[in-house]
Amino acid sequence: MNEWFRLAADGRITLTLHIQPGAKKTEFAGLHGDALKIRLAAPPVDGKANEALVKFVAETLKLPKSAVNLKSGQTSRRKVLEVVGTTSEAVGRIADA
């Protein structure tokens, strides 16, 4: 599919994201290099943007928040999320959004 989306042999999906915190609204904003760009309305303080990101991705994929794990990039705009319990088709819908 795209470089921002990887499917592991055990079914876990890894998403490489570029985050823009403090935006007017939370939305997908297309590709940013090899990452999917997401604008977040949450400010980048006290982990609020990370919490908002996990919630947004989980809601988009219709999964519980516990199925979405922030693997790296806690204090960076570039983040890697690991998602369990979904299909590559569901993540493909993100690309279409």
C-alpha positions as a Markdown table, in Angstrom:
| # | Residue | x | y | z |
|---|---|---|---|---|
| 1 | Met | 0.0 | 0.0 | 0.0 |
| 2 | Asn | 1.8 | 3.2 | 1.2 |
| 3 | Glu | 5.0 | 3.7 | 3.1 |
| 4 | Trp | 3.1 | 5.1 | 6.1 |
| 5 | Phe | 1.2 | 1.8 | 6.5 |
| 6 | Arg | 2.8 | -1.6 | 7.3 |
| 7 | Leu | 1.1 | -4.9 | 8.1 |
| 8 | Ala | 3.2 | -7.3 | 10.3 |
| 9 | Ala | 3.0 | -11.1 | 9.9 |
| 10 | Asp | 1.1 | -11.4 | 13.1 |
| 11 | Gly | -1.6 | -9.0 | 12.0 |
| 12 | Arg | -0.5 | -5.9 | 13.8 |
| 13 | Ile | -0.6 | -2.7 | 11.7 |
| 14 | Thr | 2.0 | 0.0 | 12.1 |
| 15 | Leu | 1.2 | 3.6 | 11.1 |
| 16 | Thr | 3.8 | 6.3 | 10.6 |
| 17 | Leu | 2.2 | 9.7 | 11.2 |
| 18 | His | 3.1 | 13.3 | 11.0 |
| 19 | Ile | 1.1 | 15.3 | 13.6 |
| 20 | Gln | 0.1 | 18.9 | 13.6 |
| 21 | Pro | -1.2 | 19.8 | 17.1 |
| 22 | Gly | -3.2 | 22.9 | 17.9 |
| 23 | Ala | -5.1 | 22.8 | 14.6 |
| 24 | Lys | -8.7 | 24.2 | 14.3 |
| 25 | Lys | -10.1 | 20.7 | 14.0 |
| 26 | Thr | -9.0 | 17.1 | 14.1 |
| 27 | Glu | -8.7 | 15.6 | 10.6 |
| 28 | Phe | -6.6 | 13.7 | 8.1 |
| 29 | Ala | -4.5 | 16.0 | 5.9 |
| 30 | Gly | -3.0 | 13.7 | 3.3 |
| 31 | Leu | 0.6 | 12.6 | 3.0 |
| 32 | His | 3.6 | 14.3 | 4.4 |
| 33 | Gly | 6.7 | 12.6 | 2.9 |
| 34 | Asp | 6.5 | 8.9 | 4.0 |
| 35 | Ala | 3.9 | 9.6 | 6.7 |
| 36 | Leu | 0.2 | 10.3 | 6.9 |
| 37 | Lys | -0.4 | 13.8 | 8.2 |
| 38 | Ile | -3.1 | 14.3 | 10.9 |
| 39 | Arg | -4.2 | 17.7 | 12.2 |
| 40 | Leu | -5.2 | 17.6 | 15.9 |
| 41 | Ala | -7.2 | 20.2 | 17.7 |
| 42 | Ala | -5.5 | 19.3 | 21.0 |
| 43 | Pro | -2.6 | 21.3 | 22.2 |
| 44 | Pro | 0.9 | 19.7 | 22.4 |
| 45 | Val | 1.1 | 20.0 | 26.3 |
| 46 | Asp | 0.9 | 17.3 | 29.0 |
| 47 | Gly | 0.3 | 14.5 | 26.5 |
| 48 | Lys | -3.0 | 15.9 | 25.4 |
| 49 | Ala | -2.2 | 15.6 | 21.7 |
| 50 | Asn | -1.0 | 12.0 | 22.1 |
| 51 | Glu | -4.3 | 11.1 | 23.9 |
| 52 | Ala | -6.3 | 12.9 | 21.2 |
| 53 | Leu | -4.4 | 11.0 | 18.5 |
| 54 | Val | -5.0 | 7.6 | 20.0 |
| 55 | Lys | -8.7 | 8.4 | 20.5 |
| 56 | Phe | -9.1 | 9.8 | 17.0 |
| 57 | Val | -7.4 | 6.7 | 15.3 |
| 58 | Ala | -9.3 | 4.3 | 17.5 |
| 59 | Glu | -12.7 | 6.0 | 16.7 |
| 60 | Thr | -11.9 | 6.1 | 13.0 |
| 61 | Leu | -11.1 | 2.4 | 13.0 |
| 62 | Lys | -14.0 | 1.6 | 15.3 |
| 63 | Leu | -11.7 | 0.0 | 17.9 |
| 64 | Pro | -11.2 | 0.5 | 21.6 |
| 65 | Lys | -8.4 | 2.9 | 22.6 |
| 66 | Ser | -6.6 | -0.1 | 24.1 |
| 67 | Ala | -6.1 | -1.5 | 20.6 |
| 68 | Val | -4.0 | 1.6 | 19.6 |
| 69 | Asn | -0.6 | 2.0 | 21.1 |
| 70 | Leu | 1.9 | 4.9 | 20.7 |
| 71 | Lys | 5.2 | 3.0 | 20.0 |
| 72 | Ser | 7.4 | 6.0 | 19.4 |
| 73 | Gly | 7.4 | 9.8 | 19.1 |
| 74 | Gln | 5.9 | 10.8 | 22.5 |
| 75 | Thr | 7.4 | 14.3 | 22.2 |
| 76 | Ser | 7.9 | 14.5 | 18.4 |
| 77 | Arg | 5.6 | 15.4 | 15.5 |
| 78 | Arg | 6.6 | 12.1 | 13.9 |
| 79 | Lys | 4.8 | 9.3 | 15.6 |
| 80 | Val | 4.5 | 5.5 | 15.1 |
| 81 | Leu | 1.3 | 3.8 | 16.2 |
| 82 | Glu | 0.7 | 0.1 | 16.5 |
| 83 | Val | -2.9 | -1.1 | 15.9 |
| 84 | Val | -4.2 | -4.6 | 16.8 |
| 85 | Gly | -7.6 | -6.1 | 16.0 |
| 86 | Thr | -8.3 | -4.4 | 12.7 |
| 87 | Thr | -7.9 | -5.2 | 9.0 |
| 88 | Ser | -5.8 | -3.6 | 6.3 |
| 89 | Glu | -9.0 | -2.6 | 4.6 |
| 90 | Ala | -10.1 | -0.6 | 7.6 |
| 91 | Val | -6.8 | 1.3 | 7.6 |
| 92 | Gly | -7.2 | 1.8 | 3.9 |
| 93 | Arg | -10.3 | 3.8 | 4.6 |
| 94 | Ile | -8.1 | 6.3 | 6.4 |
| 95 | Ala | -6.2 | 6.8 | 3.2 |
| 96 | Asp | -9.4 | 7.6 | 1.4 |
| 97 | Ala | -10.6 | 10.1 | 4.0 |
